[in-house]
């Protein structure tokens, strides 16, 4: 025997026919999401609640005892403890719907999940990075193409967790920042401060045909320099190591050091790091110094002034780990730009600025080509080099 309450939700009760239940009232719910899972990945948007009792429909309510409706069929989880309220209704009868509602709640813990293809690059955090599979160079399923629109244009960059357990961009960055340079040979790239630095943030696209190439170089870079879709970012990884004309689609941009450091890398920065960079929020310009030094970098960066060096200790000194279609770092031969002169080493090498200055004139960089990585170099702050960003810790 059951106490039966017949209701119409939000309206007048028009039920006129008597009814006797032939089966027990449903336990509500008899099936909860993911088979009674207590941990659900954060940002999960489809969480359904069902009942194994015949003719019974369960939906999420907005509060305990609230009437469910079609708009409440899905929920999005958040990190931490979550409580969802539900209602289940059993419908029987013929010409008249007779309903018995049972309501309750279900609690679970929302947990971090690895990033998904197309996620915004600023949504990646150290916990999510730690859930990613380490990229070995061949398991491209471990690489995630992430969206960055820091300059107002949707651009996608390949991101991977490398052997140092850090998440790196493995695509060259291509954010618009500063003054674009056309025809580097005819421009004033160094801002009129020859030999000491620059007073203007400059950048360029190395595929721009207005720029003069060094004699015997090829114009390997082509296109806009970045991926416009997530799939392109993954496809462009195959361009690493290409040495033929117009074969590299993700050369990114080349920046002078002032531009790469978002205007903070002035000539006054000497034997220390630049305070900022053009990397997305939550990321920073990778660090390197020529030797173990007393330079201290922010704790949020990981307190490692030699991130490139640390990576080399994990990946080894073979160029195959950095350049090529099976490499982990997937560097491309984007070359570099000499101030007020030309592009050089395009198709044969690449240079990456770090966030640390050696002197008022020079900044540390890493040079990658067919030789072992050179992570103790320094180049003029007014030269143009590619950059890679690393996720903060």
N, C-alpha and C positions, 0 to 999 in steps of 0.2 A: 504494500500500500504506500502510495506517495502523495504528498501534498502538492497538488498541481495548481500552478498559477498561470493563467492564460492572459497574455498581454499583446497589445499592439504598441510598438514603440513610438512615442511622440504623437499619438493620435487617440481617437476615441475607440474603445473596444467594441467591435461590431460582431464579435463571435457569437453565434446563436446555437450552434450544434454542440451537443454534449460529446465528450470523447474520453475513452479509456485507453491508457497506454498499454501496449502489448509487450513492451520490453523495458528493461531498466533505463532510467535516465542516464545520459552519457556522463562519464567522468570527463571533466573539462580542464584542459584538453587531454586526449588520450595519446596524442603525438605532438611533441613540441619540436622546434627547429633542430635540424641536424641530429635527430635522435637523442634528444635530451642533453645535447652538448652544453657544457658550462662555460666554454670559451669560444667566442666568435670573433673572427678578424674585424678590426675596426674598419669603418667605411663600407661594410657590407650593406648593400641596399635592398637585397631581396631576402627577407626572412619570413617564411610562411608558417602558419599554425594550422594544424588539421586535427580531425577526429576520426577514429576508426569506427565510430558508431554510424549506422546507416542513416542517410538523409540528414546528416548533421554538417553544418557549415560553421567554421570558426574564422574569426577575423580579429584583428587588433583593435582595441578601443583606445581612446585618448586618455582615459582614466578608469579606475576600477568601477565596474558596473555600467560603463558607458555603452551606448548602442553602437555596434559595429556597422560600417558601411563600406562601399566598394573602394573608397579612397584610403582605407586603412588596411590594405592587403600587404603592404610592404613597410619595412622599417629600416632605418639606417643606424648602425651601431656607432657608439663612441668608445674611446678608450676608458676603461674603468668599469665600475659596477653599473649595470643597466637593469631596469625593471620595465617589462612590457606588460600591459594589461590586455586581456582578451575576453571575448564573448563567443560562446558557441550556441547555435540555435538548431533545434531539431524540428524539421517540417514534416507533417503528416497530413492525412485527410485528402479529400478530393476537391470539392468546390470551394472549401474554405481552408485557409492555412491556419493551422494551430501550432503555436510555438511555445517551447519551454526554453528559457535562456539560463545559462549558467556562466558566471563570470569569475575571473581570477587573475593571477599575475604569474609571471615567469621571470626569474632573475638569472643573469649570466654576466660574465666578464668579457668586455670588449678588449681585444688585444691588438697589438700592432701587427701589420701584415707587410710582406715585401711589396715594393712598388710595382705598379702595373704599367704596361706600355701606354704612353701618352700622358701619364701623370705629370703635374706641374713639378718642375725641378726643385722648387722651394718647399715642396711637401716631403722631400726625403730627409730623414733624420738618422742619427746614429743607430737607433734601434732597428729601423727598417733596413738600413744598410747591412747590419749584422745578420739579417734574415736572408740576404741574397746569397746565391751560390757563387763561390769564387770563380772568376773567369780565367780559364786556362789558355785561351787563344782559339780554341776550336769549338767549345760549347757555347755557341752564340745565343742559345736560349737563356743564358745567364745574364745577357746584356739587356738593359732596359733603355728604350728611347724616351727621353723626358722633354717636356715642353718648357721653353723659356721665352717669355715675352717682355724681358726687362727693357728693351728699347722700343716696345710698341708693335713689334712684328713677331708673329709666331715662328719660332725656330726650334728644331729638335736636335738634341745632342745625345749620343750614346753614352751611357753611364754603366760602369762595371765596378764590382768589388774585386780588387786585385790582391796579390799575394801578401801585401803588407796589411791586409784587413781594413783598408781604407777604400772609400768609394771615390773614384776618379772620373772625370770626363775623359772619354777616350775618343772624343772628337775635338778638333780645334775650335776655340771659341770665336764667335763672330758677332759680338755686340757692337752696335753703333755707339761710339763715344768719342767726342772731340771733333776735330776738323778733318774732313776727308781730303786726302791728297790725290790729285790727278797729276800725271806726268811727273814722277818723283825727280827726274833729272832736271826739270825746269822749275821745281818748287823750292821752298825754303823749309825743308823737313826739320832741320835742327833749331828752328825758331830764332836764328840769329845769335845763338849763344854757343858758338863753335868751340868744341873742346871741353865744355863743362856740363852740358845738359840740354835742357830745352825749357822754354817758357810757355809752350802751347802743346796741348794734347792732340796728337796726330794718329790717324789710322789709315789703312788702305786695304783694298782687296787685291791679293797677288795675281789674280787672273785678269785684272784690268789691263787691257792691251795698250793703254797710254804710257805705261811704265816701260822703261828701257831695261832689257835683260843684260846681265853680264855676258860678255863674249863666250860663246860655246855652250851657254845654258839653253835649256828648252823651256817653253812655257807649258809646264805640266798641269798647272792649276786651271780650272775652268768653272764657269757658271757663277752663281751668287756666293758660293763658298760655304753653304750650310744646307741642311735638309729642311724641307718645308712640310714633311709628314713624318710620322714615327717610323713607317716602313722604310722610307728613304734613309733615315739615320742608320738603320741596321744594314741596309744594302750598301751604303757608302763605306762601311768598314772594309769592304773588299778592295778599296782603293789604296790601302796602305802598302807602300813599296812600289807603287807604279812609277815608271820612269819614262813614259812616253808622253808625247804632246797631248794636251787636253784630256788627260786621263784621271785627274784627281778632282773630285767634286766637293770635297769638304776641307779645303785648305784653310777655311776660316779667314780671319783678318790678321794683318800684322800691325803691331802697335809700338809706338815709342813708350818708354818706361813710365812717363808721366801719364799717358793715357791708360796704360794697363793698370796703374795704381789709382785710377780715378782722381787724378790731380794731386795726390799726396806725395808722389815720388819726386820731389824737387831736389835740387842740388844740395840742400841742407841735410838730406837723408844720407848718412854715412856710417857704415859698419853697424847698420840696424835695419829693421824692416819698415816698409811703407805701411802706414796705418790702415789703408783701405785698398780696394781693388774694384774692378768692374765685374767681378764674378757675381753670380746671383746671391740673394740673401741666404745666409746659412752656409755659404761656400767661401773659399779664399784662394788667392793666387798661391800656387805651390811654392815651397821654400827650398833653398839650397845655399850652402856656403862651401868654400873650398876645403875646409877642415873643421874638426870639432872646435867650436869657439864658445865664447861666453855669451853670444847673442841670445837673448830671450825673446821668444815670440808668444803671443797670447795663448792662454790655456785653452781657449775655445778652438784654437787651430790644432791643438794636440801637443803643444809645447815642443815640437820637433823643428829645429831650424834647418834640418837637412832631409826634407821629405823625399826629394828626388834620390838622394844618396841612400836613404833607407829602402826605397823601392828597388834600387839596383842591387842591394844586398840580398833581396828576396828573389828577384828575377834573374840575377846573374849578369854577366858582362857580354854575353853573345847578342849581337845586333838583332838576331831572330826573335828575341823577346820583345823588341820595341818597334820594329818595322817589318811589315809583311802580312800576308793574309791569314797567318796563323799566330801572329804575335799578340801578346796581351795588351800592350800599350797602344797599338795601332797608330803610331805616328805616321804622318804623310810628309812627302818631300816638298814642303811649302817654301823652303828657302828662308831668306831674310832680306831686309832692305837696308842699304847704307844711306846715311843722311845726305840728301840732295844729290844722289848719284844714280843708283840703279838697283834692281833686284838681282840677287846672286844665289847660287846653290839650289835654285829651283829645279826639282827633278833629281837632285843628288843628296840633299840633306835638309835638316830642319833645326831651328833654334827656338828654345822656349825661355822666355824671361821668367825669373823667379821674383819673389816679393822682397828680396833682400839686396841692399846696396853694399858694394865693396868699398867704394870711395864716393866723393862728390860727383865724379864723372861716370863711374862704371857700376853696373848691376850684375849680379851673378846670373848665370844661365846654364842650361844643359844643352849639349849638342848631340844630335843623333844622326847617324848615317850608317854606312856598312861596317864601320869600325865599332869598337867598344864604346859605350856611352862616355862622353866627356862631361862630367858634372862638376868641374872645377874652373870652368871658364868664366870670364867677365867680358862684357861688351859695353860699348857706349850707351848711355841711357837714351840718346837720341836716335839710335838705330831702331829698326822695326823688326819685331819678332812675334812669333805665335805665342799663345798662352794656353795653359791647361789649369783647370780649377779642381780643388779637392774639397770634399765635404768636411765641414767642421765636426769636431767630436762632441 
